[in-house]
Amino acid sequence: HSRLYAKTCLLMILAILLKHYADWAASQSALSRKEHDLQRLKPLFDYMDLHAQERISLEKAASLSHMSRSHFIRFFKQMTSHSFAEYLNRFRIAKAQALLRTSQKSIAEISWEAGFCDQSHFGNVFRRLSKMTPLEYRSSYTGPEAVAQR
């Protein structure tokens, strides 16, 4: 009886190990697919980085990703959890935040460099995403006395 019990225990352990490694392999496969899918968007991300101040249409984004407009909309949302327009705004605000932290440029110049045609719209989007104005953001990194000197 003890041999049968030991054999049964070993088979159960083997079954548990097989399930564990099958789950691990499946997660590795899913990760690999996700990385491959993200690579499809790399030309778009590179373009956005180099041409942030230009208007980037949905059609241009889809073209850079070699997809139809409708497929791109679904694919982009699935990959980033944001619409392309929302992602582009977040990207541009992140670029503006970096410029606000590291440069002495005016808010208007930064607004243009980040890709916003209208400083008022820039301020609204910045406030919505950062929960503060561009000037408040800059002063939180440089101190109020540095902002007052400008």
N, C-alpha and C positions, 0 to 999 in steps of 0.2 A: 504493500500500500504506500509506503514512503517513497518508493521509486516513482510510482504513478503521480503522487502529490508533487514531487520535485519536477517531474516532466511537465506537469500542468502549470506550475509556477513559472518555469522557464519559457513555456509557450506564451503565457500571459505577458511576461516581461518583453519578450520578442515582439509581440503584437503592439504593446505600448511604444516601444522604440520605433517600430515601423511607422506607426501613426505620427509620432513626434517628428520624424525626419521627413515624412510625406508632407506634413503641414509646413515645415521649414522650407522645403523645396518649393512648395506652392507660393509661399511668401516671397522667396527669392525671385521666382518667375514674375510675380506681380510687380516687384520693385524694378526688375529689369525692363518690363513693358512700360512702366511709368517713366523711367529714364529715357527710353527710346522715344516715347511720345513727347517728352519735354524737348528733346533734340530737334523735333520738327518745328518747334517755336523759336529755336536759337537764332535763325536769320532775322526774325522779327525783333527779338530782344536786342540784337546787335544794331539793327537799323534804328530802333528807338533811342538807343544810347548815343548814336552819332548824329541823329537828326531830331533831337528833342524839341527844338524850337520851331520845327516845321509842323504843319497840319498833317496828321497821319490818319487817313480815312480807314474805315472798316474794309473797304475793297483793297486798299494797299496792303493792309495787314494780312488779309486772306491770301493775296497774291504772293507775298513774301513767304508765306507758310505753305504755298502750293496746295491750297484748298479752295473749294467753292465758298462763297460768302456764308451760306447757311450752315455748311459743315464746320466752318471756322468758328462761327458763333457758338455752336454746341460744344465743339472740342475745347475752345478757349475757356469757356465757363466751367467745363468738367475739370480741366487741368489746374486752373487758378482759383476757382470758386468766386470769380468776379466777372462781370461783363468786360468787354474790351475797353469801353469808355471809362468805366470805374477804375480798371487796372491802370490805364494810361494816366488818369488823374492822380492816382496814388504814386505812380512812378515819377511824375512831374513834381509833385509836392516833395517827395524824398530828395529829388535833385535840388529843389529850391531850399530845402532844409540844410543840405550840405553846403550850398553857397552862402546861406545866411550865417552858418557857423564859421566858415573859413574865409570869407571875403568881406571887403568894405564896400561892395557895390550897393547901389540904391535898390530899394524894394522894386522900383519900376524896371531896372535892368535885370534883376533876378527873375522877376515875373516873365519878362520876355525870353530870357535864356532858358527858363524851365518850359517854355512852350505855350504860355498864355498870352493871347492877343490883348486882353483887357485886364488892367490891374485890379479893377473892382471884382471881376469874376475870380481872379487869382486869390484875392483876399477872402472871398466867400468860400471857395473850395478849400483853401488853407485852413480857415477857421473850422469848417465842418470836419476835416480829417485830423487836424492837430489839436483842436479844442482851445486854440489861442490864435491871435493875429500874428502875422509875420514879424512885426516889430516886437511883440511880447516874446516870441520864440527867440529872436536874435538877442534880446536883452537877457533872456534866461541863460544864454551861453556866454555872453560877453560882459554882463554886468550892466546896471543902469547908467553908470558914469560913462562908459564907452559909448553908449547910444546917445547920451546927452551931448557929447562932444561933436557928433556928426552934424 
